[in-house]
Amino acid sequence: MVKELPVIYLQAAACTGCAVSLLNTASPTIKNVLIDQIVPGVHINLRFHPVVMAAPGDIAIEVMEDTAKQKKDGYLLVVDGAVPMATDAVYGAVGERNGKPVTMLERVIELARDALAVIALGSCAAFGGIAAAKPNPTGCQPVSKALAAKGIKKPLINIPGCPPHPDWFVGTVAGIILKGLPGADDLDDFLRPKAFYGKLIHENCTRRASFDEGKFAKKFGDEGCLYELGCKGPITYADCPLRKWNSGTNWVIGAGAPCNGCTQPEFPDQTAPFYEKLVDVELPVVGAYWANKEAK
């Protein structure tokens, strides 16, 4: 018998970029994820996903609601996008009930209450992101604050990124299937999996040697570290330099652009302007990382 892990993928205040990134997963492919056993004996059953499911309207909503009832405490809720907390459903609704729109907030709370765990996918869901940037007329909040405001306590995993790398999500789900929900030691202070967010971009950056040597690019296209041009790699946790994007083809700094810190809770309000140098930030010095490693 093959065990199924039901998944409800709910989109709130989002741009669909996170969903598109996930659909471009390379190894395994999205076909493998949705059809095959992601690990022997376990199959992911994606019950609801507004971008890829064939069913429309009420039929799709019915599947989502039935999953919550029939698989109580046994399904994984994935929330993509921040949660509008402003009045009524004027800033976003997911389906209707009794002829009236159901707010994104209501859907998140209802589905989280009966979920096994919640994954906040993307920076908007994890930390508010662009959707919650100033002046934030929608009152958008990250999933964690929306749940806390309604007294919902469920295991929560944040997978930030604008968008997140598909490996970060697929790897997290595979880990849940293989080992169960991550423990406190598996997550950092912002509930991000340390396996993907355990190191600074700066530590593994391909231009780190230029930083240590004091060789800084003065304009885009120059060789050297991009710190002077606004790179947020020294304060950003993610494995982009090692994992790269588009099937390992390249990554932002490899393409000559500075990191904008999109996996951080400060993104975008406090990491902007994106092309201006960081100020009042304590930066690593030459050899400090390795000295600390040896001391441990």
C-alpha positions in Angstrom: 0.0 0.0 0.0 1.2 3.5 -0.9 0.7 6.1 1.8 -0.5 9.5 0.6 0.3 12.9 2.0 -2.5 15.2 1.0 -1.4 18.8 0.2 -3.5 21.9 -0.1 -1.7 24.7 -1.8 -3.5 28.0 -1.1 -2.6 31.3 -2.7 -3.1 34.5 -0.8 -1.7 37.9 -1.6 0.9 36.7 -4.1 2.1 37.2 -7.7 2.2 33.4 -8.7 6.0 33.6 -9.0 6.5 31.1 -6.2 4.1 28.7 -7.8 5.9 29.0 -11.2 9.3 28.5 -9.5 8.0 25.3 -7.9 6.6 24.0 -11.2 10.1 24.4 -12.7 11.7 22.0 -10.2 14.3 20.0 -12.2 15.3 17.0 -10.0 12.7 15.6 -9.4 10.6 17.2 -12.1 7.1 18.5 -11.2 5.7 15.4 -13.0 7.7 13.2 -10.7 6.6 15.1 -7.7 2.9 14.9 -8.6 2.7 11.5 -10.1 5.5 9.3 -8.7 6.4 8.3 -5.2 8.7 11.0 -4.0 10.2 8.4 -1.6 9.4 4.7 -1.8 6.0 4.0 -0.4 4.8 7.7 -0.2 3.0 9.7 -2.7 2.2 13.4 -2.5 -1.5 14.0 -3.3 -1.8 17.6 -4.4 -5.5 18.1 -3.7 -5.8 21.9 -4.4 -3.6 24.2 -6.4 -5.2 27.2 -8.2 -2.6 27.3 -10.9 -2.4 23.7 -12.1 -5.7 22.0 -11.1 -8.2 21.3 -13.9 -11.3 21.7 -11.8 -12.8 25.3 -11.8 -14.8 27.3 -9.4 -17.1 25.6 -6.9 -15.8 22.1 -7.9 -12.3 23.1 -6.9 -13.3 24.7 -3.7 -15.4 21.7 -2.7 -12.3 19.5 -3.1 -10.3 21.8 -0.8 -13.0 21.9 1.8 -13.6 18.1 1.7 -9.9 17.5 2.1 -9.9 19.6 5.3 -12.8 17.6 6.7 -11.8 14.1 5.6 -8.0 14.4 6.3 -8.2 16.4 9.5 -4.7 16.7 11.1 -3.3 14.6 8.2 -2.8 17.1 5.4 -0.1 19.7 4.7 -1.1 23.3 4.1 1.1 25.3 1.9 0.4 29.1 1.9 1.8 31.1 -0.9 1.6 34.9 -0.4 1.0 37.2 2.5 -2.4 37.3 4.3 -4.5 40.5 4.0 -5.8 41.4 7.4 -7.8 44.5 6.3 -11.6 44.6 6.4 -13.7 42.1 4.6 -12.7 40.5 1.3 -11.9 43.6 -0.7 -8.2 42.7 -0.8 -8.6 39.1 -1.7 -11.0 36.1 -1.5 -10.8 32.4 -2.2 -14.2 31.2 -3.4 -17.6 31.9 -1.9 -19.8 30.6 0.9 -23.6 31.2 0.9 -23.1 33.6 -2.0 -20.5 35.7 -0.2 -16.8 35.8 -0.8 -14.5 34.1 1.8 -11.5 36.2 2.7 -8.0 34.9 2.3 -7.6 35.3 6.0 -10.6 33.0 6.7 -9.3 30.4 4.4 -5.8 30.4 5.9 -7.2 30.1 9.5 -9.8 27.4 8.6 -7.3 25.3 6.8 -4.4 25.8 9.2 -6.6 24.8 12.2 -7.0 21.2 10.9 -3.6 20.8 9.1 -0.8 18.6 10.2 1.6 21.5 9.6 1.8 24.7 7.6 4.5 25.7 5.1 4.8 29.4 4.4 6.2 29.4 0.9 7.9 32.5 -0.4 9.0 35.7 1.3 5.5 37.2 1.3 4.1 34.2 3.2 7.1 33.8 5.5 7.8 37.5 6.3 5.3 39.7 4.5 7.6 40.5 1.6 6.5 42.8 -1.1 2.8 42.4 -0.3 3.4 43.8 3.1 5.8 46.6 2.1 5.0 50.2 3.0 2.4 51.6 2.9 0.7 48.2 3.0 -3.0 49.4 2.5 -4.1 45.8 2.5 -2.8 45.2 6.0 -0.9 42.2 4.8 0.9 40.1 7.3 3.1 36.9 7.2 1.4 33.6 7.9 2.9 33.4 11.3 1.4 36.7 12.5 -2.0 35.8 10.9 -2.1 32.5 12.8 -0.9 34.1 16.0 -3.6 36.8 15.8 -6.3 34.1 15.7 -4.7 31.9 18.3 -3.8 29.1 15.9 -0.8 27.0 17.0 0.5 24.6 14.4 4.0 23.5 13.3 5.2 26.2 10.9 8.1 26.1 8.4 9.1 29.2 6.5 10.6 28.8 3.0 11.4 32.4 2.0 12.7 33.7 -1.3 11.3 35.9 -4.0 10.8 33.4 -5.4 12.2 30.5 -3.4 14.3 27.9 -5.1 12.1 24.8 -5.9 14.7 22.6 -4.2 14.0 24.4 -0.9 10.4 23.4 -1.0 10.7 19.9 -2.5 13.6 19.1 -0.1 11.6 20.2 2.9 8.6 18.1 2.0 10.8 15.1 1.3 12.4 15.6 4.7 9.0 15.6 6.4 8.1 12.4 4.6 11.4 10.7 5.5 12.0 12.0 9.0 8.8 13.7 10.2 8.3 17.3 11.0 11.6 19.2 11.6 12.6 19.8 15.2 13.9 23.0 16.7 17.5 22.1 15.9 16.6 21.8 12.2 15.2 25.3 11.9 16.8 28.7 12.5 15.4 31.6 14.6 13.1 32.5 11.7 11.8 28.9 11.2 13.8 28.4 8.0 15.4 25.0 7.4 19.1 25.2 8.2 19.8 22.7 5.4 19.0 25.5 2.9 19.3 28.7 5.0 22.2 27.8 7.3 24.9 29.8 5.7 25.3 33.4 4.6 25.5 34.1 0.8 28.7 35.9 1.6 30.4 32.7 3.0 30.1 30.8 -0.3 30.0 33.7 -2.8 32.1 33.2 -5.9 33.3 36.8 -5.4 34.2 36.4 -1.8 38.0 36.4 -2.6 37.6 39.9 -4.1 35.9 41.1 -1.0 38.7 39.8 1.2 41.2 41.5 -1.1 39.3 44.8 -1.1 38.6 44.6 -4.8 35.2 46.2 -5.3 33.2 46.7 -8.6 32.6 50.4 -9.1 29.9 49.9 -11.8 27.9 47.0 -13.1 30.0 44.9 -15.4 33.2 45.4 -13.5 35.1 42.6 -11.9 35.2 42.4 -8.2 32.9 42.2 -5.2 29.5 43.8 -5.6 29.3 45.1 -2.0 29.7 48.7 -3.1 26.9 48.3 -5.6 24.4 47.2 -2.9 24.9 43.5 -2.5 23.1 42.2 0.5 25.0 38.8 0.5 26.8 39.7 3.8 23.4 39.7 5.7 21.5 37.1 3.7 21.1 33.4 4.5 20.6 31.0 1.6 22.6 28.5 -0.4 22.2 30.2 -3.8 25.9 30.2 -4.6 26.1 26.4 -4.2 22.7 25.4 -5.6 22.3 28.0 -8.3 19.2 28.4 -10.4 17.6 27.1 -13.6 19.0 23.6 -13.2 22.3 24.8 -11.8 22.9 27.2 -14.7 23.6 30.4 -12.9 22.6 32.7 -10.0 22.1 36.4 -9.4 25.7 37.3 -8.5 27.1 35.0 -11.2 25.0 37.0 -13.7 26.6 40.3 -12.4 23.8 41.6 -10.2 23.9 42.1 -6.4 21.9 39.9 -4.0 18.9 41.9 -2.8 18.4 39.9 0.4 15.1 38.3 -0.7 15.2 35.5 1.9 15.5 37.8 4.8 12.7 39.1 7.0 13.9 42.7 6.3 13.1 42.3 2.6 12.2 44.6 0.9 11.7 47.7 3.1 15.0 47.4 4.9 17.1 45.9 2.2 16.2 48.7 -0.2 17.5 50.6 -2.0 18.8 47.5 -3.7 21.7 49.2 -5.5 23.0 51.2 -2.6 25.8 50.0 -0.2 24.9 48.6 3.2 25.6 50.9 6.1 25.9 50.3 9.8 26.3 46.6 9.3 29.1 44.6 10.9 30.8 42.7 8.1 33.0 39.6 8.3 36.7 40.2 8.2 39.4 38.1 6.4 39.8 34.7 8.0 37.2 35.2 10.7 34.9 32.5 9.5 37.6 29.9 9.4 39.0 31.0 12.8 35.5 30.5 14.3 35.2 27.1 12.7 38.5 26.0 14.1 37.6 27.3 17.6 34.4 25.2 17.6 
